[in-house]
Amino acid sequence: MERLSLLSKQKPVVIFSRSSCCMCHTIKTLICSFGTNPLVYELDEDPNGRELESALMRLGCKPVVPVVFIGGNLIGGTNEVMERQMNGTLKDMLIQAKAIWV
């Protein structure tokens, strides 16, 4: 859990993903479309991926990927990110976290 907390604050946007997950690809594409440069952890390629998956599950993330942190705060998975995109708050969150400058 401590490692997850440290990793989630390394950059303004951190995404936990799996390289073969289509929804992960969609979320990464959406986030990058704002001009961000997120830190992406591919859990299936990380030697500590299972440990991170367990920590994400303990936070209540289901499904485990994709999971997005903005400004060190857990935003959630696909549904939560898309909800913020649809209601117009995602861009504001990225600006506040200094992930983009507009």
N, C-alpha and C positions, 0 to 999 in steps of 0.2 A: 504494500500500500504506500509506503514511504517513497519507494522508487517511482511509482506512478505519479505521485504528487510532484516530485522533482522534475520528471520528464514533461509533465503537462504544463510546466511554467518556463520551459527552455526558450520558447519563441512565442510571439503573440498568438499564433494559431498552431495547434498540434492536433494531428489526426491519427487515430489508431485504426488500422486497416488490415485487410488481407489482400495479397496481390491478385488473387483470382476472384475476388468479390465484385460483382457488377455494381452493386449499390455503393460500395466504397469508391469505385471509379467515378460514379456519378457525383458523389459528394466532393471528392477531390477536384473534379473538373469545375463544379460550381464555385467552390471556394477560390480556386485559382483564377476564375474568370473575372474576379474583382481586382486582380493584380497582386494578390497575396503570394507569399512564398512560404507555405506551411511546412512545418516539420512533420514528416510522415513516418510512422513506425509500422512497418509491415510485420504483423505478428507471426505470420507463417515463415518469415525469413530471419526473425530475431531469435538468438539462442535462448533468450529469456521470455519468449513469446507466451508460453503457457502460464508463467507466473503473472505476466501482465494481464492475460485474459482472466485469470482468477480474480485479480484485483479489480478489474472492470466489472466483473459479475457482482462482486461484493458492493460496488457502488450502485448496483441496480441496473446496469446496462444490459438490456436484453432486446435484440440480439447484441452480442459482444462487439461486433463491428458493423458499420463504422461508428466511431465515437469521436466527437469533436470537442476540443477545449478552445475557448477564445479568451484571451487575457487571463489564463490560468483557471478559468471557471468552466465547469462541465456544462456544455450546451446539450449534449445528448447525441442521439443517433439520427438516422435519416429523417424520421418524422419530425423531430424537433427542429432540425436545420431547415427542412423544407417549409415548415410552418413559419419560421422567422423570415425566410425568403419571400413567402407569399404575403405576409403582413408588412413587409418593408423594413423590418428591424435588423436583419442580418448585416446589411451594409453599415448601419450605425454602430453595431457592436464591433465590427472590424475597424472602423475609424477610431472608436474609443480605446480599443486595444492597441492602437498604433500599428495595425497590420497593413493598413492602407492610408495614403495621404490624399485626400480629395478636397 
